[in-house]
């Protein structure tokens, strides 16, 4: 092989190496995830997470909802709908859930790992309508969050005729502006025979409040009662000011 041919071969191999290096560099830049661009690219398993990105992808499970249409005593049509909503997420809750029922919109909230009763009442019949969750504003809780810190104790439950009364004790260290109450009455076969709801305003820490709900007509066959007391801890305005400063339960800043 003469020197001219060898020189051409060397130049050709060198040119091929340069082209290969440039092509690989361009491909690497185009496929490598930036992890901060808000776009799912490269080997990312989600937007800016998974694959080469260190941040783990968060999978939030949807809320589970079921409903039970109920008739008021003496009525032949449905006016109450009792919703049961379950949040299967351990680290995420919501202070704003939009639930649609026909043309009506109901707003509620839920804690992580909570199963909650929501009572929807109307003056029109619910026959043929179904409830759907339209929107959920998820909020991540801090590691120090403990649902037991927001517990209410219900005592002195008494039902007579068309009236139910009880006492709610705030076991938490927080003063709440609003506490929502849902009352469910069962017969001896564990069937629901009555539902009602009310609101307690200004329930201070370590104090109790009496409440009463009334039905338009007496309810027969009541065997036991269930009372759910909840409050929206995601709404900072729900925490009453103490000593001139707002009480706030801090959640992490990142929202979904």
C-alpha positions in Angstrom: 0.0 0.0 0.0 1.6 3.3 -1.1 1.9 6.3 1.3 -0.8 8.3 -0.6 -3.4 5.5 0.1 -2.4 5.2 3.7 -2.8 9.0 4.2 -6.3 9.0 2.6 -7.3 6.1 4.8 -6.1 7.9 8.0 -7.9 11.1 7.0 -11.1 9.1 6.2 -11.0 7.4 9.6 -10.3 10.7 11.4 -13.2 12.3 9.6 -15.6 9.4 10.4 -14.6 9.7 14.1 -15.3 13.4 14.2 -18.7 12.9 12.5 -19.6 10.1 15.0 -18.6 12.2 18.0 -20.6 15.2 16.9 -23.7 13.1 16.1 -23.5 11.4 19.5 -23.1 14.7 21.3 -26.2 16.1 19.5 -28.2 13.0 20.2 -27.1 13.1 23.9 -28.2 16.7 24.3 -31.6 16.0 22.7 -32.4 13.0 24.7 -31.0 13.7 28.1 -33.7 14.9 30.5 -33.2 18.3 32.0 -35.4 17.4 35.1 -36.3 21.0 35.4 -38.0 21.9 32.1 -41.6 20.9 33.0 -41.6 18.5 30.1 -41.5 14.7 30.1 -38.5 13.8 27.8 -35.6 11.4 27.6 -35.9 8.5 30.1 -38.2 10.4 32.4 -41.1 8.3 33.7 -43.1 11.4 34.5 -42.6 15.1 34.1 -39.2 15.9 35.6 -39.1 12.7 37.6 -38.0 9.1 37.3 -35.4 7.6 35.0 -32.2 9.7 35.1 -34.0 12.3 37.3 -33.5 11.8 41.0 -37.0 12.9 42.0 -39.4 10.0 42.4 -42.6 10.2 40.4 -45.7 10.7 42.6 -48.7 8.7 41.8 -51.9 10.1 43.4 -54.8 7.7 43.5 -58.2 9.1 42.6 -60.9 9.5 45.3 -63.4 6.7 45.6 -67.0 7.8 45.8 -70.3 6.0 46.4 -73.8 7.4 47.0 -77.0 6.5 48.7 -80.2 8.3 47.8 -82.6 8.7 50.8 -86.2 9.6 51.3 -87.3 12.0 54.0 -89.9 10.6 56.5 -93.3 10.7 54.9 -92.0 11.5 51.4 -92.2 9.3 48.3 -89.2 10.9 46.5 -85.5 11.4 47.2 -84.3 14.6 48.7 -81.1 13.6 50.5 -78.0 12.0 49.0 -75.4 10.5 51.4 -72.0 10.4 49.8 -69.2 8.3 51.1 -65.8 9.5 49.8 -62.5 7.6 50.5 -59.1 9.1 50.1 -56.6 6.2 49.5 -53.6 8.5 49.6 -51.4 8.6 52.6 -49.5 11.9 52.0 -52.1 13.9 50.1 -55.4 15.5 51.1 -57.6 18.2 49.7 -59.2 21.3 51.0 -61.3 21.8 47.9 -63.2 19.0 46.2 -65.8 19.9 43.7 -68.7 17.4 43.4 -71.4 17.8 40.9 -74.9 16.4 41.2 -77.1 17.3 38.3 -76.8 21.1 38.0 -75.7 21.5 41.6 -72.1 21.8 42.8 -71.0 20.8 46.3 -67.6 21.7 47.8 -65.9 19.6 50.4 -62.5 18.5 51.8 -60.8 15.4 52.9 -57.8 14.3 55.0 -55.2 11.7 53.9 -56.5 8.1 54.4 -59.9 9.4 55.4 -63.3 8.0 54.6 -65.8 10.8 54.9 -69.6 11.2 54.8 -71.0 14.1 52.9 -74.7 14.9 53.0 -76.3 16.7 50.0 -79.8 18.1 50.6 -82.2 19.7 48.1 -85.7 20.7 47.6 -85.9 18.9 44.2 -86.0 15.2 43.5 -82.7 13.4 42.9 -84.1 10.5 40.9 -81.9 9.6 37.9 -79.0 11.9 38.9 -75.5 10.7 39.8 -72.7 12.3 41.7 -69.3 12.9 40.1 -66.1 14.4 41.3 -65.2 17.3 38.9 -62.1 18.7 40.5 -59.7 18.0 43.4 -57.0 20.4 44.6 -54.4 18.1 46.1 -52.1 19.2 48.8 -49.1 17.4 50.2 -49.0 17.2 54.0 -45.9 17.6 56.1 -44.2 14.5 57.7 -45.3 15.7 61.1 -49.0 15.6 60.2 -51.1 13.3 62.4 -54.9 13.0 61.8 -55.3 12.3 65.6 -54.3 15.9 66.1 -57.7 17.0 64.7 -60.0 14.5 66.5 -63.5 15.2 67.9 -65.3 13.2 70.5 -69.1 12.9 70.3 -71.0 12.0 73.5 -74.5 12.3 75.1 -76.3 11.2 71.9 -80.0 11.2 72.2 -82.8 10.8 69.7 -86.5 11.3 70.4 -89.3 11.7 68.0 -87.9 14.0 65.3 -85.0 15.5 67.3 -81.4 14.4 67.7 -79.0 16.0 70.1 -75.4 15.4 71.2 -72.2 17.1 72.5 -69.0 17.5 70.5 -65.7 17.9 72.3 -62.6 19.3 70.5 -59.7 17.1 71.5 -57.2 19.1 69.5 -54.9 22.0 70.5 -56.5 24.2 67.8 -59.4 26.6 67.8 -61.7 26.1 64.8 -64.0 28.6 63.3 -66.3 25.9 61.7 -66.9 22.2 62.4 -69.3 20.3 60.1 -71.6 17.7 61.6 -73.4 14.8 59.8 -75.9 12.6 61.6 -77.0 9.2 60.4 -79.8 7.2 62.0 -80.1 3.4 61.6 -82.8 0.8 62.4 -82.2 -2.6 64.0 -81.3 -4.1 60.5 -78.6 -1.5 60.0 -80.5 0.3 57.3 -80.4 4.1 57.2 -83.7 5.7 58.2 -82.6 9.3 58.6 -79.9 11.8 57.8 -79.3 15.4 58.8 -76.5 17.9 59.1 -75.5 21.1 60.9 -72.6 23.4 61.6 -70.9 24.3 64.8 -69.3 27.7 64.8 -66.3 28.6 67.0 -65.2 25.4 68.7 -62.2 26.2 70.9 -59.5 23.7 71.9 -60.5 21.4 74.8 -64.0 22.7 74.9 -67.4 21.1 74.1 -70.5 22.3 72.3 -74.1 21.1 72.3 -76.0 20.7 69.0 -79.4 19.6 67.9 -80.9 18.7 64.5 -84.6 18.4 63.7 -86.5 16.5 61.1 -89.9 17.8 59.8 -91.6 14.5 60.9 -90.9 11.8 63.5 -88.8 8.9 62.5 -89.8 5.5 63.8 -87.6 2.4 64.4 -84.3 4.2 65.2 -81.9 1.8 66.8 -78.6 3.6 66.7 -76.9 6.8 65.5 -73.7 7.7 63.8 -72.2 11.2 64.1 -69.3 12.5 62.0 -67.6 15.8 63.0 -65.0 17.2 60.7 -63.2 20.4 59.9 -61.2 21.8 57.0 -57.6 22.0 58.2 -56.4 23.0 54.8 -58.1 26.4 55.1 -56.0 28.7 57.3 -58.9 31.0 57.9 -60.6 28.1 59.7 -58.0 28.4 62.5 -59.1 31.1 64.9 -56.6 33.8 65.8 -55.0 33.3 69.2 -53.3 36.2 71.0 -53.6 38.4 67.8 -51.7 36.0 65.6 -53.2 33.6 63.1 -53.1 29.9 63.9 -52.0 27.9 60.9 -51.3 24.2 60.3 -48.4 24.2 57.9 -48.6 22.0 54.8 -45.8 21.6 52.2 -45.8 24.2 49.5 -46.0 21.8 46.5 -49.5 21.3 45.3 -50.9 19.1 42.5 
